[in-house]
Amino acid sequence: MSKKVTDASSATKPKKKDISNSIIDFLTENNDKQFNYRQIAAALNVRGEEGRRVLVKVLDKLRDEDMLLETSRGRYRINNRGLMLDGRFERRSNGKNFFVPDDDANIIYIPERNSKHAMNGDRVRVQLLAKRKRAESEGAVVEILEHTQSRFVGVLDVQKHFAFLVMDSKYLSNDIFIPNDDLNGAKNGDKVVVEIVEWPEKANNPVGKVIDILGKPGQNDTEMHAILAQYDLPYKYPVAVEKYAEKISEIIDKKEIAKREDFRDVFTMTIDPKDAKDFDDALSLRQISANQWEVGVHIADVTHYVRPGDPVDREAETRATSVYLVDRTIPMLPERLSNGLCSLRPQEEKLCFSVIFHLNEKAEIRKSRIVRTVIKSDSRLAYEDAQTVIETGKGDFATEILQLNDFAKQLREKRFSNGAINFERYEVKFNLDEKGKPLGVYFKESKEANHLIEEFMLLANKAVAEAVGRVDKGKKAKTFVYRIHDVPDPEKLDTLNTFILRFGHKIKTDGSKVEVAKSINALLDKVQGRPEENLVETISIRTMSKAVYSTKNVGHYGLAFDYYTHFTSPIRRYPDMLVHRLLESYLEGGKSVDQGSLEEECKHCSQMEQVASNAERDSIKYKQVEFMSDKIGKVYDGVISGVTEWGIYVEINENKCEGMIPIREMDDDFYELDEKNFRLVGRRTKREYRLGQPVSIQVARANLDRKQLDFTFA
């Protein structure tokens, strides 16, 4: 058993050596676990301010000596690594390359000379090198296990006998050499996609060939396609897959209808954005007794048309999600399916997978069932139309819309009282001309009509996950796809709490999940309209874990659901198609599927969701820079939205465009990053710039190639 070290306020100062030995003993005994310093202090019975201060110093020393691994900020475990590790290579254009091991412990610096020309994201095997005193851990790539990125976007610089691809990529510092024979018709100044074909061991530059010409820099289509290509996302649909989709019959067989519940005579409607074409969900409503209603959540039956392993399915699986850029949608499915066969258009018979709920007037679920159906939507409403009906009480189908909205409000209220967290965020949207040039910026906020649809989609997703995942005690649930959102890291909650104390706020950092969530909601309500609102919301969101897909259910913390999945958007998300297929199989008594292969599918879908989100963010950033490019010299009020060692980011209040004040421009002092308190502090003047602080800025530069706005203080 590990030795206990005590420090009462009157006791002698604890010895570092004793604490050091106790830490190593304790973590060795628990070598498969990780602990933060508070947990270690409790385990070793280290008490008092002085004892804890010494403990932190010893932990840092043991980490620097590689006795411990800091698996994430402030969390430690014993270092039981070997000399060879597998993991992910992270390349940076400044030559600072890193290796992120699979065990999620300390990252390892890889000098360029030891990189074996690995690309960003490659899976590699690394040998740890002998550590020099006071230097960071170093390694050398000994084998590239799996290549990920080999395509790059840039502008061609064509010389007499060869060309180079000049990139803005943050992942490659070396321009790509292209022989003239591999230009494939591209001209000097074209923006192109180049694939690396080799990187000779002793050469400074990789060798590539042009595989696609995107167009001239600055043109809208060129730049949007460049963003997609940069993330290795498709910007056109394969002709062969579209041809296959065209052959899928639109005739609904009478035998198929006979197998389904018929909702064609029940009032049904869709509510979507006004520019939407892929309607993948509809709601039906009918009163079945004096105080009981039947609400149907009807979802496009995509998997009736797309069979496992067919060309459309394989393409959808690779894409995993539709991608939404500022001015276009890159669909997961061919238009024939997404906007035609599967879209729940009004006055057309459509096949659906549905969850049917019986609700009383208090929005309590009396019973529910999951069934295949056929529907015929009576009306297609935009959110704005439904919102007008909700606000005025008048309009087509007002009775049905108001009843559904009443249910949705009650469901929403219950969800928050159960501990769901209320992060209401606006979306930045642009008014574009016919050439894609941004003429103005506006903000889209969720209103009651949005909440109406959202609550019933959440209810259906939850019901489907419970139908498979909730089983009697002693029984094992069948393998399924869950949408999980883990509880926040206790260390991050502590950091948030410490930070908000300066504004007079406080949250619970321990207790039940519901208690902690309710205290975060109370905080978000309290800061509404106050100067620190933006700051507190930003840091609260950063405190949260990331939602992902997994076969290992841990519940959804943000929604306060023990079981949750994605069932309601199979036109635009591949996980929903997986869920539909599993559900069909299990409802018919099928055996549980292999967990390992399904978990790999979940990881792929989670990764592609993140990639699509990054591309969407880049397209917004590009349009923001384009919108601001004729406003050089103008002065705006804003708030500091990010603090880094290379400068501060500022978001303009008026249009939410974000730019950076580089630290080189802040020449009145030497500024150092105080990461824990989200601020830069002047060494001499002690002047500070902190997250959420109001500032006035002047627009200095707008670099479209780098999607970057530079500001100076006004």
C-alpha positions in Angstrom: 0.0 0.0 0.0 1.3 3.5 -0.8 2.7 5.6 2.0 0.5 8.5 3.2 1.9 12.0 3.5 0.1 14.5 5.8 0.4 18.3 6.1 -1.7 19.9 8.8 -1.2 23.7 9.1 0.9 23.2 12.2 2.8 20.2 10.9 6.3 20.3 9.5 6.8 21.1 5.8 6.2 17.8 3.8 9.4 16.4 2.2 9.4 16.4 -1.6 11.2 13.0 -1.6 8.4 11.4 0.5 5.7 12.9 -1.7 7.6 11.8 -4.8 7.9 8.2 -3.7 4.2 8.1 -2.6 3.1 9.4 -5.9 5.1 6.8 -7.8 3.8 4.0 -5.5 0.2 5.1 -5.8 0.2 5.5 -9.6 2.1 2.2 -10.1 -0.6 0.4 -8.1 -3.2 2.1 -10.4 -1.2 1.9 -13.6 -4.3 1.6 -15.8 -5.9 4.8 -14.5 -5.2 8.5 -14.6 -5.8 11.1 -11.8 -5.8 14.8 -11.4 -3.8 16.5 -8.6 -6.8 16.7 -6.2 -7.5 13.0 -6.5 -3.8 12.3 -5.9 -3.8 14.6 -2.9 -6.9 12.9 -1.4 -5.4 9.4 -2.0 -2.1 10.4 -0.3 -3.8 12.4 2.4 -1.9 15.5 1.5 -3.7 18.5 3.2 -3.2 22.2 3.6 -2.1 24.8 1.1 1.6 24.2 1.6 1.2 20.4 1.0 -0.8 20.9 -2.2 1.7 23.5 -3.5 4.6 21.0 -3.0 2.5 18.2 -4.6 2.0 20.2 -7.7 5.7 21.0 -8.0 6.6 17.3 -7.5 4.1 16.2 -10.1 5.6 18.7 -12.6 9.1 17.5 -11.9 8.2 13.8 -12.3 6.5 14.7 -15.5 9.6 16.5 -16.8 11.7 13.6 -15.9 9.3 11.3 -17.8 8.4 9.3 -14.7 4.8 10.4 -15.2 2.7 11.1 -18.3 0.4 14.1 -18.3 -2.4 12.5 -20.3 -4.3 15.8 -20.5 -3.9 19.1 -18.7 -3.5 18.3 -15.0 -4.2 14.6 -15.3 -1.3 12.1 -14.7 -0.5 8.4 -14.9 2.6 6.3 -14.4 4.9 6.1 -17.5 4.9 2.5 -18.5 5.6 3.1 -22.2 8.1 1.1 -24.3 10.5 2.7 -26.7 8.3 2.2 -29.8 4.9 3.9 -30.0 2.1 4.0 -32.6 0.0 7.1 -33.2 -0.8 10.2 -35.3 1.7 12.5 -36.9 1.0 16.2 -36.9 2.9 18.3 -39.4 3.2 22.1 -39.1 4.4 24.6 -41.7 6.9 26.1 -39.2 8.7 22.7 -39.0 7.4 22.0 -35.5 6.1 18.5 -36.0 4.5 16.4 -33.3 3.5 12.9 -32.6 0.3 12.2 -30.7 0.5 8.6 -29.3 -2.5 6.3 -29.2 -2.3 6.3 -25.4 -3.3 10.0 -25.4 -0.3 10.8 -23.2 2.4 13.5 -23.7 2.9 14.5 -27.3 6.4 14.1 -28.6 8.4 16.5 -30.8 9.6 15.2 -34.1 12.3 17.3 -35.8 11.9 17.5 -39.6 15.1 15.5 -40.1 13.4 12.6 -38.2 10.0 12.9 -39.9 10.6 10.4 -42.8 8.5 12.9 -44.7 5.3 11.8 -42.9 2.2 13.9 -43.8 -0.2 15.5 -41.4 -2.6 12.9 -40.0 -0.5 9.9 -41.1 -0.4 6.9 -38.7 3.2 6.3 -37.8 5.5 4.2 -35.6 7.9 6.3 -33.6 11.0 5.5 -31.7 11.6 7.5 -28.5 15.0 9.1 -28.4 17.2 9.6 -25.3 16.0 12.7 -23.5 18.3 15.6 -23.0 18.2 17.5 -19.8 15.5 20.2 -19.7 14.5 19.4 -23.3 11.2 18.2 -24.5 10.7 14.5 -25.4 11.9 13.8 -29.0 11.3 10.9 -31.3 12.0 9.7 -34.8 9.5 8.2 -37.3 10.7 4.6 -38.1 7.7 3.6 -40.2 4.6 5.2 -41.9 1.8 2.8 -41.1 -1.0 4.6 -43.0 -1.0 7.6 -45.3 -3.9 10.0 -45.0 -3.3 13.3 -46.8 -1.5 13.3 -50.2 -3.5 16.1 -52.0 -2.9 19.8 -51.6 -4.5 23.0 -53.0 -2.5 26.0 -54.1 -1.6 28.3 -57.0 0.7 27.2 -59.8 4.0 29.0 -60.4 5.0 27.7 -63.8 8.7 28.1 -64.9 10.3 27.1 -68.2 10.9 23.4 -67.5 8.9 22.8 -64.3 6.4 24.3 -61.9 5.8 24.6 -58.2 2.6 24.5 -56.2 2.6 27.5 -53.8 0.4 26.7 -50.8 -1.1 28.5 -47.9 -1.3 25.1 -46.1 -0.4 25.2 -42.4 0.6 21.6 -42.8 3.4 21.8 -45.3 6.2 24.3 -45.4 7.7 22.9 -48.7 6.3 23.9 -52.1 5.5 20.9 -54.2 7.7 20.4 -57.3 5.7 19.5 -60.5 7.4 18.4 -63.8 5.9 20.0 -66.9 4.6 16.6 -68.1 2.4 16.5 -65.1 0.6 19.9 -65.4 -2.4 18.3 -67.2 -3.3 21.5 -69.0 -3.0 23.8 -65.9 -1.6 27.3 -66.6 0.5 29.7 -64.5 -1.7 31.3 -61.8 -4.4 28.6 -61.8 -5.6 27.3 -58.5 -5.2 23.5 -58.7 -5.3 20.3 -56.7 -2.0 18.4 -56.7 -1.3 14.9 -55.5 2.1 14.0 -54.1 3.5 11.0 -56.0 6.9 10.8 -54.2 9.2 12.5 -51.8 12.8 11.3 -52.3 14.6 10.8 -49.0 17.2 13.5 -49.5 15.0 16.0 -51.4 13.7 19.2 -49.8 10.6 19.2 -51.9 8.0 16.5 -52.6 7.1 15.8 -56.2 3.5 16.0 -57.4 1.1 16.0 -60.3 -1.9 18.2 -61.1 -5.1 16.1 -60.8 -7.7 18.9 -61.0 -7.9 22.6 -62.1 -10.2 24.6 -59.8 -10.1 27.9 -61.7 -8.7 31.4 -61.2 -8.1 32.5 -57.6 -10.7 34.9 -56.2 -13.7 33.4 -58.2 -16.4 32.1 -55.9 -16.7 28.6 -57.3 -12.9 28.2 -57.3 -12.6 29.2 -53.7 -15.5 27.1 -52.4 -14.1 24.0 -54.3 -10.7 24.8 -53.0 -12.0 24.7 -49.4 -13.6 21.3 -50.1 -10.5 20.0 -51.8 -8.3 21.2 -48.9 -10.2 18.9 -46.6 -10.3 16.1 -49.2 -14.1 16.5 -49.5 -15.8 15.8 -52.8 -17.0 18.9 -54.8 -18.8 16.9 -57.5 -20.9 13.7 -57.5 -19.5 10.7 -59.3 -21.4 10.3 -62.6 -21.6 6.5 -62.2 -23.3 6.8 -58.9 -25.8 9.4 -60.2 -26.6 7.1 -63.1 -27.2 4.3 -60.7 -29.5 6.5 -58.6 -31.5 7.5 -61.7 -32.4 3.9 -62.3 -34.1 3.5 -58.8 -37.8 3.1 -59.4 -40.1 5.8 -58.0 -43.2 3.6 -58.1 -44.3 2.5 -54.7 -45.5 -1.1 -54.9 -49.0 -1.9 -53.5 -47.5 -4.9 -51.7 -45.1 -2.5 -49.9 -47.9 -0.2 -48.9 -49.9 -3.2 -47.5 -47.0 -4.0 -45.2 -47.0 -0.5 -43.7 -49.2 1.6 -41.4 -51.2 4.0 -43.6 -51.0 7.7 -42.5 -52.1 9.1 -45.9 -55.4 10.4 -44.5 -53.9 11.8 -41.3 -52.9 15.5 -41.1 -49.2 15.7 -41.8 -46.8 18.6 -42.5 -43.2 19.5 -42.9 -41.4 22.6 -41.4 -38.0 23.4 -42.8 -35.8 26.3 -43.8 -37.3 28.2 -46.7 -34.5 27.3 -49.1 -34.5 23.6 -48.2 -35.3 20.9 -50.8 -34.5 17.7 -48.8 -37.4 17.3 -46.4 -36.4 14.3 -44.3 -38.9 14.7 -41.4 -42.6 15.3 -41.1 -45.1 15.5 -38.2 -48.6 14.1 -38.1 -51.3 14.9 -35.6 -54.7 13.5 -34.7 -56.8 13.6 -31.6 -57.8 10.1 -30.4 -59.8 11.0 -27.3 -60.9 14.0 -25.2 -57.4 14.5 -23.7 -55.2 12.3 -25.8 -53.4 12.9 -29.1 -51.3 10.9 -31.5 -48.2 12.6 -32.8 -46.3 10.9 -35.6 -42.6 11.7 -36.3 -42.1 10.5 -39.8 -38.6 10.1 -41.3 -37.8 9.5 -44.9 -37.2 5.7 -45.4 -33.9 6.1 -47.2 -32.7 2.6 -46.6 -35.7 1.2 -48.5 -34.1 2.7 -51.6 -30.4 2.5 -50.7 -29.3 -1.1 -50.1 -26.1 -2.1 -48.2 -23.1 -2.1 -50.5 -24.7 -0.6 -53.6 -22.9 2.3 -55.3 -25.1 4.9 -53.7 -24.5 3.3 -50.2 -20.7 3.1 -50.7 -20.5 6.8 -51.7 -22.7 7.8 -48.8 -20.7 5.8 -46.4 -17.5 7.5 -47.6 -19.0 11.0 -47.3 -20.8 10.2 -44.0 -22.5 13.6 -44.0 -23.8 16.4 -46.2 -21.6 19.5 -46.1 -23.1 22.9 -45.8 -20.9 25.8 -47.1 -22.0 29.4 -47.1 -23.5 29.3 -50.6 -24.2 25.6 -51.3 -24.9 22.1 -50.0 -22.7 19.2 -51.0 -25.2 16.3 -50.5 -24.4 12.9 -49.0 -26.9 11.3 -51.4 -27.5 12.1 -55.1 -30.2 14.7 -55.8 -32.5 12.1 -57.3 -32.8 10.7 -53.8 -32.2 13.7 -51.5 -34.5 16.1 -53.3 -36.7 13.6 -55.1 -37.5 10.1 -54.1 -36.9 10.4 -50.4 -37.9 14.1 -49.9 -41.2 14.3 -48.1 -42.7 16.7 -50.5 -46.4 17.8 -50.1 -49.2 15.9 -51.9 -46.9 13.0 -52.7 -47.1 9.5 -51.3 -43.8 8.8 -49.4 -42.4 5.8 -47.5 -41.2 6.5 -43.9 -39.8 5.0 -40.8 -41.9 6.5 -38.0 -42.1 6.8 -34.2 -45.7 7.2 -33.1 -46.4 8.8 -29.7 -49.6 8.9 -27.7 -49.5 12.1 -25.5 -51.9 13.5 -23.0 -52.5 17.3 -22.5 -49.4 17.5 -20.2 -47.2 16.1 -23.0 -46.7 12.9 -21.1 -46.1 9.9 -23.3 -48.7 7.2 -22.6 -47.3 4.8 -25.2 -45.2 4.7 -28.4 -44.3 2.4 -31.2 -41.8 2.3 -34.1 -43.2 1.3 -37.4 -42.8 1.6 -41.2 -45.4 3.9 -42.7 -46.7 5.5 -45.9 -47.6 9.2 -45.6 -48.9 12.1 -47.8 -47.9 15.5 -46.5 -50.6 18.1 -46.6 -48.4 21.2 -46.4 -44.7 22.3 -46.6 -44.1 25.3 -44.3 -41.0 27.4 -43.9 -40.0 28.1 -40.3 -41.0 31.8 -40.9 -44.6 30.7 -41.9 -45.0 28.5 -38.8 -43.6 31.2 -36.6 -46.2 33.7 -37.9 -49.0 31.2 -37.0 -47.5 30.7 -33.5 -47.2 34.4 -32.9 -50.6 35.4 -34.4 -52.7 32.3 -33.8 -54.0 32.6 -37.4 -53.2 31.0 -40.7 -53.5 27.6 -42.4 -53.5 24.6 -40.0 -53.3 27.0 -37.0 -55.1 24.5 -34.7 -52.6 21.7 -35.4 -49.5 24.0 -35.3 -50.6 25.6 -32.0 -51.3 22.1 -30.4 -47.9 20.8 -31.5 -46.2 23.9 -30.3 -47.9 23.5 -26.9 -46.6 20.0 -26.6 -43.1 21.1 -27.7 -42.9 23.9 -25.1 -43.8 21.4 -22.3 -41.3 18.8 -23.6 -38.6 21.5 -23.7 -39.4 22.7 -20.2 -39.2 19.1 -18.8 -35.9 18.6 -20.6 -34.3 21.6 -19.0 -35.7 20.7 -15.6 -34.1 17.3 -16.0 -30.7 18.9 -16.5 -30.4 19.6 -20.2 -28.0 22.5 -20.9 -29.3 25.5 -22.8 -26.7 26.7 -25.3 -28.6 29.0 -27.7 -26.2 30.1 -30.4 -26.9 32.2 -33.5 -25.7 31.4 -37.0 -23.8 33.9 -39.1 -25.5 34.1 -42.6 -24.6 36.2 -45.7 -26.7 38.0 -48.3 -24.9 37.1 -51.5 -25.2 38.4 -55.1 -25.4 36.2 -58.1 -21.6 35.8 -58.2 -21.4 34.8 -54.5 -20.1 38.2 -53.3 -21.2 39.0 -49.8 -23.4 42.1 -49.7 -24.3 41.9 -46.0 -24.3 39.8 -42.8 -27.2 38.8 -40.7 -27.8 36.4 -37.8 -30.2 33.5 -37.7 -31.6 32.7 -34.3 -33.8 29.8 -33.2 -37.4 30.7 -32.5 -40.4 28.7 -31.3 -41.0 27.1 -34.7 -37.5 25.8 -34.7 -37.9 24.5 -31.2 -41.2 22.8 -32.2 -39.4 20.6 -34.7 -36.3 20.2 -32.6 -38.2 18.8 -29.6 -40.1 16.1 -31.6 -36.9 15.1 -33.3 -35.1 14.8 -29.9 -38.1 12.8 -28.6 -37.9 10.4 -31.6 -34.2 9.9 -31.3 -34.4 9.2 -27.6 -37.3 6.7 -28.1 -35.4 4.8 -30.8 -32.2 4.6 -28.6 -34.3 3.4 -25.6 -36.1 0.8 -27.7 -32.8 -0.9 -28.4 -30.6 0.1 -25.5 -32.9 -0.1 -22.4 -33.2 -3.8 -21.5 -34.2 -5.7 -18.4 -31.7 -6.2 -15.6 -29.4 -9.1 -16.3 -29.9 -8.9 -20.1 -27.4 -7.4 -22.6 -28.5 -4.8 -25.1 -27.9 -5.4 -28.8 -25.0 -3.5 -30.4 -26.3 -0.1 -31.6 -25.2 3.4 -32.8 -25.5 6.0 -30.0 -24.9 9.7 -30.1 -23.0 10.3 -26.9 -21.9 13.4 -25.0 -19.7 12.6 -22.0 -19.8 14.6 -18.7 -17.4 17.6 -18.6 -13.9 17.0 -17.3 -13.8 17.9 -13.5 -10.6 19.8 -14.1 -12.2 22.0 -16.7 -15.2 22.6 -14.5 -12.9 23.7 -11.7 -11.1 26.1 -14.1 -14.4 27.6 -15.3 -15.6 28.1 -11.7 -12.3 29.7 -10.7 -12.5 32.0 -13.7 -16.2 33.2 -13.3 -15.6 34.0 -9.6 -14.0 37.3 -10.6 -17.4 38.3 -12.1 -19.2 37.3 -8.9 -20.6 34.0 -10.4 -20.3 30.4 -9.2 -21.3 26.9 -10.4 -21.5 23.5 -8.7 -18.5 21.4 -9.7 -19.6 18.3 -7.8 -22.8 16.6 -7.0 -25.2 14.9 -9.4 -25.1 15.5 -13.2 -28.5 17.2 -13.0 -27.3 19.6 -10.2 -24.1 20.6 -12.1 -26.1 21.1 -15.4 -28.7 23.2 -13.6 -26.1 25.4 -12.1 -24.5 25.9 -15.6 -28.0 26.9 -16.9 -28.5 29.3 -14.1 -25.1 30.8 -14.9 -26.0 31.2 -18.6 -29.3 32.8 -17.6 -27.7 35.2 -15.2 -25.1 36.5 -17.6 -27.7 37.3 -20.3 -27.2 41.0 -21.3 -24.2 41.5 -19.0 -20.8 42.6 -20.3 -19.3 39.2 -19.6 -22.1 37.3 -21.4 -20.0 36.4 -24.5 -16.9 35.5 -22.5 -18.8 33.2 -20.0 -20.7 31.5 -22.8 -17.5 30.9 -24.8 -15.6 29.3 -21.9 -18.7 27.3 -20.8 -18.9 25.7 -24.3 -15.2 24.9 -24.2 -15.7 23.2 -20.9 -18.1 20.7 -22.5 -17.0 17.4 -24.0 -17.5 16.8 -27.7 -20.6 14.8 -28.9 -19.6 11.8 -31.1 -21.0 8.5 -32.4 -20.2 5.3 -30.5 -21.5 1.8 -29.8 -20.5 2.4 -26.1 -23.3 4.3 -24.6 -22.5 6.8 -21.8 -25.6 8.9 -22.4 -25.9 12.5 -23.7 -25.0 15.0 -21.0 -26.0 18.1 -22.8 -29.5 16.8 -23.5 -29.8 15.0 -20.1 -30.8 11.7 -21.9 -29.5 8.3 -20.8 -30.1 7.0 -24.3 -29.9 9.0 -27.5 -29.1 8.3 -31.1 -29.5 10.0 -34.5 -32.5 8.6 -36.4 -34.2 11.6 -37.9 -31.9 12.8 -40.7 -31.0 9.8 -43.0 -30.8 12.0 -46.1 -27.9 14.0 -44.7 -26.2 11.7 -42.1 -24.9 8.2 -42.6 -25.2 7.2 -38.9 -29.0 7.7 -39.2 -29.0 5.2 -42.1 -27.0 2.7 -39.9 -29.6 3.2 -37.2 -32.5 2.6 -39.6 -30.9 -0.7 -40.8 -30.2 -1.9 -37.3 -33.7 -1.0 -36.1 -35.2 -2.9 -39.0 -33.1 -6.0 -38.2 -33.8 -5.9 -34.5 -37.5 -5.3 -34.8 -37.6 -8.5 -36.9 -35.7 -10.4 -34.2 -32.3 -10.2 -35.9 -29.1 -11.0 -34.0 -26.8 -8.4 -32.6 -24.2 -7.1 -35.1 -20.4 -7.2 -34.6 -19.5 -4.3 -32.2 -15.9 -3.9 -33.5 -16.8 -3.1 -37.1 -19.7 -0.9 -36.1 -17.5 1.1 -33.7 -15.1 1.7 -36.7 -18.1 3.1 -38.7 -18.9 5.3 -35.7 -15.4 6.7 -35.6 -15.4 7.4 -39.3 -18.7 9.2 -39.1 -17.5 11.3 -36.1 -14.3 12.2 -38.0 -16.2 13.2 -41.2 -18.6 15.3 -39.1 -15.6 17.2 -37.8 -14.0 17.6 -41.2 -17.3 18.9 -42.6 -17.6 21.4 -39.7 -14.1 22.7 -40.4 -14.9 23.2 -44.1 -18.1 25.0 -43.2 -16.2 27.3 -40.8 -13.6 28.0 -43.5 -16.3 29.0 -46.0 -17.7 31.4 -43.4 -14.3 32.8 -42.7 -13.6 33.3 -46.4 -16.8 35.3 -46.8 -16.1 37.3 -43.7 -12.7 38.3 -45.1 -14.2 39.0 -48.5 -16.9 41.1 -46.9 -14.4 43.2 -45.0 -11.8 43.5 -47.8 -13.2 47.0 -48.9 -13.4 48.2 -45.3 -9.6 48.7 -44.7 -9.0 51.6 -42.3 -12.5 51.5 -40.8 -12.9 51.4 -37.0 -15.2 49.0 -35.2 -16.1 48.0 -31.6 -15.5 44.4 -30.7 -14.7 41.9 -28.0 -11.6 39.7 -27.6 -12.7 36.3 -28.7 -9.4 34.4 -28.4 -6.1 34.8 -26.6 -3.0 33.0 -27.9 0.8 33.4 -27.6 0.9 34.8 -31.2 -1.8 37.5 -30.7 -5.4 38.2 -29.8 -8.5 37.5 -31.8 -11.3 40.1 -31.9 -14.9 39.6 -33.0 -16.6 42.8 -34.3 -19.9 43.4 -32.6 -21.7 44.7 -35.6 -21.1 41.8 -38.0 -19.4 39.0 -36.0 -16.4 39.0 -38.4 -13.2 37.9 -36.5 -9.7 39.1 -37.1 -6.4 39.0 -35.2 -4.1 41.6 -33.7 -0.7 39.9 -34.1 1.5 40.1 -31.1 4.2 41.8 -33.2 1.8 44.8 -33.5 1.6 45.0 -29.7 5.0 46.7 -29.4 4.4 48.8 -26.3 5.5 45.9 -24.1 6.5 42.2 -24.0 3.3 40.3 -23.6 3.1 36.8 -22.1 0.2 34.3 -22.2 -1.5 33.5 -19.0 -3.3 30.4 -20.3 -5.2 29.6 -17.1 -6.8 33.1 -16.9 -7.3 33.5 -20.7 -5.3 36.7 -21.0 -2.0 38.3 -22.3 -0.2 40.3 -19.7 2.5 43.0 -20.3 5.7 42.1 -18.5 6.6 45.8 -17.7 3.3 47.6 -17.7 1.1 44.7 -16.4 -1.4 45.8 -18.9 -3.7 42.9 -19.7 -5.9 41.8 -22.6 -8.4 39.1 -21.6 -11.0 37.0 -23.3 -14.4 38.9 -23.5 -12.8 42.4 -23.0 -14.3 45.2 -25.1 -11.8 46.8 -27.5 -11.9 49.2 -30.5 -10.0 48.0 -33.6 -9.1 49.3 -37.0 -9.1 46.9 -40.0 -5.5 46.7 -41.2 -5.3 43.9 -43.8 -7.7 41.4 -45.5 -5.8 38.3 -46.9 -8.3 36.2 -48.9 -5.7 33.5 -49.7 -5.1 32.9 -46.0 -8.7 33.6 -45.0 -7.3 36.1 -42.5 -8.2 39.5 -41.2 -5.5 41.6 -39.4 -6.6 44.3 -37.0 -4.7 47.0 -35.1 -5.9 48.8 -31.9 -7.9 51.9 -32.9 
